[in-house]
Amino acid sequence: MPLVTSSLASALANVFANYPSSKSEAGQKLAQAYVSYASAALSPTGGTGVNAMAGLSSLTSAFTGALQQEDPNGTASAMATGVQTFWQSISWVGAAVGVTTVPGNFALASALGSVFSDLGQRSASDKADKVAEAFDGGAKTVMVLDTTPPAVVTVGPIQ
């Protein structure tokens, strides 16, 4: 199953509507939503990111740290760095064995910064949709190198 933006938006809407009382809990819930979404990613040859759930702890730390920032752009930048680190660590297995060669998300900090800077009175669902769109746009720039025996190489974006 490829990446599904609506599932991420739904999970984020739940976090935003029931915002946790602590930044560490908020970071954990946001990271869990992202990792659940990312776990559905497929490599160019249909492999899955077999160790995606192992990235939950480091992404939680990155998101918790991001929420400590004093400005929207600082939060966005720290989150984007955490997401890039997350994708870089993924191993892909299926018909081929793959590694992430480009962690993508190069415009994620800017996209999230725009969303976080909009202090309008949007609903939790509207905010979640915008954040999910930013995360999804960044994820779809992740590149994987898949190798199928006997050494057929396929490079392409995740889906």
Secondary structure as UniProt FT lines:
FT   HELIX           5..17
FT   HELIX           23..38
FT   TURN            39..40
FT   TURN            44..45
FT   STRAND          48..49
FT   TURN            50..51
FT   HELIX           52..55
FT   HELIX           56..67
FT   HELIX           72..88
FT   STRAND          91..93
FT   STRAND          97..102
FT   TURN            106..107
FT   HELIX           108..117
FT   HELIX           124..139
FT   TURN            140..141
FT   STRAND          143..148
FT   TURN            149..151
FT   STRAND          152..157
//
